[in-house]
Amino acid sequence: MVTIIFWIAIIATLILLVQIVLAFIGADSEIELDADIDTEIDTDAGSRFFTVRNLVAFLSMFSWSWLYFYEDLQLSMILASIFAVIVGGIFIYIFMIIMKGIMSLSEENTKDFSQFIGETAQVYLTIPAQKNGYGIVTINGNVKQQVKAITNETEPIPTHHFVDVIGVENQVLIVKKQVKK
């Protein structure tokens, strides 16, 4: 029994390491299946619990934990199995969080800049007049960020001035200088 668990640990750990390396280099795409199936399937890869990746991670941690509890701590097979299942479950939870973080790095992050229309921003880099180039503004949305901006104004808008966002064009904010009140 110990030999079988040992080989499961070795093989599962090697597969797990390959999966992690593939995730870091972005080569671990999901297998696409083209079939005519009448059902709804949740395709959020980061939140699925029963996946091959999670099974391999569980087997790896379960088997190493079992070997530790049974061989080193001299627990019975049943107690070693119970503790190994608990450790494997905890590892799966942590592993899912880590893999979800890694996968989110590769997600497309196209922002909807229309949410900034009507907001106030501060000029970070001067915005050239009459759409003759881009400037940069700092705007507070959910997170403070710097975004390209253009203006229709006849004069450039210098650094540190406040502007109102009046539109969006090709992921670039269209701004006008704020009128002092």
N, C-alpha and C positions, 0 to 999 in steps of 0.2 A: 504493500500500500504506500509506503514512504517513497519508494522508487517511482511509482506512477505519479504521485503528487509532485515530486521533484521535477520530473520531465514536463509535466503540465506547467509548472512555474517557469522553467527555462524557455519553453516554446512560447508561452503567452507573453512573457517579458520581451522576448525578441520581436514578436509581432507588434507589441505595444510601442516599443522604441521606433520601429519602422513607421507606424501610424503617426507618432508625434513628429518625427522628422518630416514626413510628407505634409503634415498640417502646417509646419513652419515654412516650408517652401511653396505651399499653395497647390500641391499636386494631389490632394486627397478629395477629389470631387466625388459627389454622390453618384451612384450608378443610375443612369436614366433608363426607364422602362417605358417603351412605347406600346401601350395596350389599350383596348377599348373596355374600360371597366366602369360600371355604374355604381360608384361609391364615393364618399368624401374621405379624403386622406389629409391629415395634418402634415404639412411639409416643412414645418419649422425645425430644421436640423439641430438647432441648439437646445431644444427642449424635449426631444424624444429620449425616453429612458431605455427602452429595449432596442439597442443597436449592437452591431457586431463590435464596434469600438468599445462600448461599455462592457460587453460580455468578456472581451479579451482583457480589459483592465480589471474587471472583477476576478477573473480566473488567475491573473497574475498576482494580485494582492491577496486573494483568498489562499492560494497555494503556498505563497511564502509565509503568510501568517500562520497557516495550519502547521507548516513545518516547524516554525519557531515555537508555537504553543505545545506541540506534541513532542518534538525532539529536545528542545532546549529547556522548556519549563516542565517537561514530563507530565503534562496534563493528559487526561484520558482522551480517546478519539472523539467522544461526544462533546466534551468541553472544548477541546481544540477546534472542532468543527463549528460550534456555536460562536466562539470568539472570532474565528476566522470569517464567518459570515458577517458579523457586525463590522469588523475591520474592512472587509471587502465592500460593504454597503457605504460606509463612510468614505472610502477611497473613491467609489463611483460618484458620489455626490460632489466631492472636491474636483475630481477629474472632469465631470460635466461642466462645472463652472469655468475651469481653466480652458477647456476646448471651446466652449461658447465664446469666451473672450478672444481666443485665437481666431476663430471663424469670423467674429465681428470685425476684425482688422481687415478682412478681405472683402467685406460687403461694400457695395456701391454707396457712397455717401453724398449723393446729389441732394442739395438743400433746396427747399422751396422758399426762394427769396421774396415771394409775394407777401409773406407774413410780415415783412419789414415796412410795407407801404403804410405811410402815416406816422412812422416812428422818427425819432430824432437821432442823429448820429454826429460824431465829431470827426472832422477831417484830420487824417493822420499824415497823408502825403497830398500835397496840393493837387486840386482837380483842375485840369486845363479847361479853358472856356470852349463853348460851342462844340462839345463832343470831340475835341481834338486830341483825345488820349484819356487814359485812365488815371484816376487818383485812388487813394485808399481811405476808407472811412472805418472808424471803430463804432460798432453798434452793439447794443445789449439786447440779445434775444434771450433764449434759455441759457446761453453761454456768451460771454463777451467775445466778439470775433471781429476780424478785420476783413473787409470785403471791397472788391473793386467798385468804383463809382464813376459816373460821368455826369455832366451838367449841360444844360442848354443856355446857361447864363453867358453874357457877353464878356464878363471878366472872370479870370480864374478864381477859385475859392481857395484861399491859403490855409495852411496848417493851423489847427486849433479852433477854427471856426465851426459853429454848429450848423447843421443842414437838416432839412426835412426830406424824407424819402417820398418821392411822388410816383415812382414807377419802377419797373424792372424790365430789362432788355437783355436777353441772352445771358442770364445769370450775373448781370451787372446792374447795380442800383442806379437809378436816375434820381438826382438830388437837386434841390434848389437851396440857395442860401437863406438862412432864417432871417426874418425881418425882426429887428430889435423892437421890443415892445415897451 
